[in-house]
Amino acid sequence: MKALILAAALSLAAAPACAQIAPVAAAGQKTVRIVVPTHNIARGAMITAGDLAYANVPPALAYGDVVADMSTLEGKEARRYLEANQPLHASDVRAPILVAKGSTVTMVFSAPGISLTAIGKAMSQGGMGETVTVLNPVSYRQISAVVTGPGTVAAGPSSALPNL
């Protein structure tokens, strides 16, 4: 049994890790249009329209959260190394990091009729609209806050609002 598993593992290792996707599938075959990088994209690089192209692939390759619309990727940051002509998944990209872990941030507490600001320390990183943990250096309490801009987070009742 172990020999069978080992033989299967070796045959998979010998096969190419990811076959290149042809820009257009064979004639007469049903295809799905997806987005692929036109060249290799490094982890952390910003993605622009020039980095992307559409490819028609068999439906079997368009599984999970494969991206089919270029506009959803523009201005995003690559979470990992992206290979040219390979399907892109929504989980492969993220909003650019505006709050770095360990950085000083301005916390904005807003409630009807009042707005307060305080300085805190980011305990996690995040992009626009993402939730991060912030340490209040005076009380040593950790709070969850939503990133609203570079080095700025919203906390309190207003942090639940999507249009910050």
C-alpha positions as CSV (number, residue, x, y, z in Angstrom):
1,M,0.0,0.0,0.0
2,K,2.8,2.4,0.9
3,A,4.5,1.6,-2.4
4,L,1.4,2.5,-4.3
5,I,1.1,5.9,-2.5
6,L,4.8,6.6,-3.1
7,A,4.4,5.7,-6.8
8,A,1.4,8.0,-7.1
9,A,3.3,10.9,-5.3
10,L,6.3,10.5,-7.6
11,S,4.2,10.5,-10.8
12,L,2.5,13.7,-9.6
13,A,5.8,15.3,-8.7
14,A,7.1,14.5,-12.2
15,A,4.1,16.2,-13.9
16,P,4.3,20.0,-14.4
17,A,2.9,21.9,-11.4
18,C,0.5,24.0,-13.5
19,A,0.0,23.7,-17.2
20,Q,-0.1,26.9,-19.2
21,I,-3.6,28.1,-20.2
22,A,-4.1,28.6,-23.8
23,P,-5.7,32.0,-24.7
24,V,-8.6,30.2,-26.5
25,A,-9.8,26.7,-26.0
26,A,-10.3,24.2,-28.8
27,A,-13.0,25.0,-31.3
28,G,-16.5,23.7,-30.5
29,Q,-15.6,23.2,-26.8
30,K,-17.6,25.1,-24.2
31,T,-15.4,27.6,-22.4
32,V,-15.6,30.1,-19.6
33,R,-13.9,33.5,-19.7
34,I,-11.6,34.2,-16.8
35,V,-8.9,36.7,-15.9
36,V,-5.2,35.7,-16.0
37,P,-2.0,37.7,-15.4
38,T,-0.2,38.6,-18.7
39,H,3.2,38.2,-16.9
40,N,4.4,37.0,-13.5
41,I,3.4,39.3,-10.7
42,A,5.5,39.5,-7.5
43,R,3.9,39.2,-4.0
44,G,3.0,42.6,-2.8
45,A,2.9,44.2,-6.2
46,M,0.0,46.5,-7.2
47,I,-2.1,45.1,-10.0
48,T,-3.1,47.3,-13.0
49,A,-5.2,46.7,-16.1
50,G,-2.0,46.2,-18.1
51,D,-1.1,43.2,-16.0
52,L,-4.3,41.3,-16.8
53,A,-6.0,39.6,-19.8
54,Y,-9.0,37.5,-20.4
55,A,-8.6,33.8,-21.3
56,N,-11.2,31.2,-22.4
57,V,-10.8,28.0,-20.5
58,P,-12.7,24.8,-20.0
59,P,-15.2,25.0,-17.1
60,A,-13.2,22.5,-15.1
61,L,-10.4,25.2,-14.6
62,A,-12.9,27.9,-13.5
63,Y,-13.6,26.5,-10.0
64,G,-14.0,28.2,-6.7
65,D,-13.6,31.9,-6.5
66,V,-11.9,32.4,-9.9
67,V,-12.1,36.0,-11.1
68,A,-14.1,36.7,-14.3
69,D,-14.1,40.5,-14.2
70,M,-10.8,42.6,-14.5
71,S,-12.3,45.6,-12.7
72,T,-12.4,43.7,-9.4
73,L,-8.6,43.3,-9.4
74,E,-7.4,46.7,-10.4
75,G,-5.7,48.6,-7.6
76,K,-5.4,45.4,-5.5
77,E,-2.2,43.9,-4.1
78,A,-1.0,40.4,-4.8
79,R,-1.1,38.2,-1.7
80,R,1.3,35.7,-3.3
81,Y,3.4,35.2,-6.4
82,L,1.0,35.1,-9.4
83,E,2.1,33.1,-12.4
84,A,1.4,34.3,-16.0
85,N,-1.6,32.7,-17.7
86,Q,-2.8,31.0,-14.6
87,P,-6.4,31.5,-13.2
88,L,-6.7,34.2,-10.5
89,H,-8.8,33.7,-7.4
90,A,-10.3,36.4,-5.3
91,S,-8.2,35.1,-2.4
92,D,-5.0,35.8,-4.4
93,V,-5.4,39.6,-3.9
94,R,-6.2,42.0,-1.2
95,A,-6.7,45.7,-0.6
96,P,-3.4,47.6,-0.3
97,I,-2.1,47.7,3.3
98,L,-2.8,51.1,4.7
99,V,-2.2,50.2,8.4
100,A,1.0,48.2,9.1
101,K,1.3,46.0,12.2
102,G,3.1,47.9,15.0
103,S,2.5,51.3,13.4
104,T,1.0,54.3,15.2
105,V,-2.6,55.0,14.1
106,T,-5.2,57.7,14.7
107,M,-8.3,56.2,16.2
108,V,-11.5,58.1,15.4
109,F,-14.4,57.5,17.8
110,S,-17.7,59.0,16.4
111,A,-21.2,59.0,17.9
112,P,-24.1,61.3,17.2
113,G,-23.0,64.8,18.2
114,I,-19.4,63.9,19.2
115,S,-16.2,62.9,17.6
116,L,-13.0,62.0,19.5
117,T,-9.5,61.1,18.3
118,A,-6.8,59.2,20.0
119,I,-3.5,57.6,19.2
120,G,-3.1,53.8,19.2
121,K,-0.8,51.0,18.1
122,A,-1.9,48.7,15.4
123,M,-1.6,45.0,16.5
124,S,-2.5,43.7,13.0
125,Q,-2.3,45.0,9.5
126,G,-5.2,45.9,7.1
127,G,-6.4,47.6,4.0
128,M,-9.3,49.9,3.3
129,G,-12.4,48.6,5.0
130,E,-10.7,45.7,6.8
131,T,-10.9,45.3,10.5
132,V,-7.7,45.6,12.6
133,T,-6.9,45.3,16.3
134,V,-5.6,48.4,17.9
135,L,-4.0,48.8,21.4
136,N,-4.8,51.9,23.4
137,P,-1.5,52.7,25.0
138,V,-3.1,54.5,27.9
139,S,-5.6,51.8,29.0
140,Y,-3.8,48.8,27.4
141,R,-7.2,47.7,26.1
142,Q,-7.4,46.2,22.6
143,I,-10.3,47.2,20.3
144,S,-11.4,46.3,16.8
145,A,-11.5,49.1,14.3
146,V,-12.1,49.6,10.6
147,V,-9.3,51.0,8.4
148,T,-10.6,54.3,6.8
149,G,-7.3,55.6,5.3
150,P,-3.6,55.5,5.7
151,G,-2.8,55.3,9.4
152,T,-6.5,56.0,10.3
153,V,-9.1,53.7,11.8
154,A,-12.7,54.2,12.9
155,A,-13.8,52.7,16.2
156,G,-17.1,52.7,18.1
157,P,-20.6,52.8,16.7
158,S,-19.5,54.3,13.4
159,S,-17.0,51.5,12.7
160,A,-19.9,49.3,11.6
161,L,-20.8,51.7,8.8
162,P,-19.7,50.4,5.4
163,N,-19.2,53.9,3.8
164,L,-16.4,55.2,5.9
